[in-house]
Amino acid sequence: MNRENRIIKRWLTFFIIALSLSGLTAMPVESELAFLTRLFPVNTPWGIWIYQVYSGVAGTNDNYPFIAYGYDWLAFAHFVLAILFIGPLKDPVKNKWVIEFGMIACLLIVPFALIAGHFRGIPLWWRLIDCSFGVIGLLPLMICRQKIIQMEMIAKTSIDEN
């Protein structure tokens, strides 16, 4: 296995694990928010927001528990997307399109979070945190894409020499 392939595998493994962990956090959202309300004082902007979100989730779960099914599907989508990246893990060059798909998805997080968050009344600082997931996800995928391009160039050069 060449150096580029090892780097790609490491970054994709990180990406798959991060995407899966992100999905796992969607399901126990009420208990996670309860924990966060104990971490952040209510008299701070973070504490006020987290308590407000916790109250909304807890109240909804008490009265309409089936709404939380949407969080289950959010988690499922993360798991399915993580599985998608097994293709480039096995054959990066053949599955470069998956990396490019992931890069586009990461880029789209930014306008989606800023626009949808605005209409849902999400504070700007929280929307910027959401945007950071797209930026953070984009970085390993950019590295992988660059390494795949290097692998393609090496393969093309060796074909041209023969």
N, C-alpha and C positions, 0 to 999 in steps of 0.2 A: 504494500500500500504506500503510495507516494505521500509526500508532505502535505500537499494541498488537500488530498482526500482525508487525511487525519484531522486537519483543521476543520474541514467541512463537517465531519462526523461529530467532533466535539461541540461545535456551535449549534448544530441541529439537535443534538441530544439535549443541550441546555434549553433550546427553544421549545422542544417537545415537553420537557419536564415543566418549564415555566408555564406553558399554555395549559397543561394538565392541572397543575397546582392552582392556577387561576380559576379553572373550572370547578375544582373542588371547593373553593371558597364561596361559590355562588349558592350552594345548597344550605349550609347552616348560617345564613345571613343574619337571622335574628339573634342567635347566641353570639355571633361575632360582634354585632353592634352592641349588644349588652356589655360585652367585655370592653369595647372601646369607650362606652359611656363612663366606665369606671376609670379609664386611663386619662381622659381629657376632662378638665374641670368645665362645668356648665357655664361658667362666666367668661369663657374664651370663645372666639368665633368658631374654632374647630369643635369645641364641646357643645356649643349651641346647635350647630348643624348636625353633629352626630346624634345628639339626643332627639332632635326633631325627626331625623330619618328613622332612628330606632323606634320612636313612638308610632310613626306611620306604619312601619313593618309589623310591629307587635300588635297594633290595633287591627290591621288588616288580617293578620294570621289568626287573631282571636275570633273575628267575625266572618272572615271569608278565607279559610285556609287553602282553598283550591287556587287562589291567586298565586300562591308560592310555587305552584306547578310551573309557572313561567321561569322561575329561577332554576328549577330542575332542567328545563329545556335549554336554558343558557349554559348550564354546566355541560349538558350533553353536547351542545355545539362546540364547546371548547375541546372536549374529548375527541369528537369526530375530526375537527381541524388538526389536532395533534397527530392523529392517525395518518392524515393526509401527508404529513412530512416524513413518514417512514419511506415513501418512494424515493425522495432524494437522498435519504440516508443510505439506501441500498445502491442506487445508481444516480449520482448527482447530475451528470451530464444529460442523461436521458430524461430526467425529471426536473430540469432547470425551470420549467414552466411553473412548478409548484412553488419554488422560491420566489419567482416573479409575482405569482398570485398573492403570496404572503406579504410581499413588499407593498403591493397595491392596497391590500387590506389594512396594513399598518398605516399607510399614508391616509387612507379614508377615515381612520379613527379621528383624526384631528378635526376636519370640518364637521363630521357627524357629532362629535362630543360638543363642539362649540355651538352648533346650530340647534340640535335637539335639546341640549342642556339649557340653552337660553329659553326655549319655549316651555320647558318643564320647570323653570325657576331654580335651576341648579346654580349655586354660586360660581363665579368665574374661577376662583382658585381651585374649586373641586373639579371643574371641567378641565383645567390645565393638568391636574393630576391624571385624569382619564387620558388626556392627550399624550402624557408621558409614556403610557403603555405602548402606544403606537410608535413613538420615537425609540423607546428601548427595544421593542421587537424588531424594528427596522434595522438596527445596527448589526446584529448577528446575521440577518438575512443578506445584508449588503456585503458583508465579508464572505459569506458562502457564495454569493453570485460572482464576486470578483475571482474567487478561487476556481469556480467552475469555468469561467471565461479563460483563465490561465490554463486549465486542463484541456479545454477545447483547442486553444492555440498550440499547445504542445502536441496534441494528437494530430492536428492539421499539418504541422511542420513535419512530423515524422511520416505522414502519408505523402506529402509533397516531395520529401527526400527519396522516397522509394519509387 
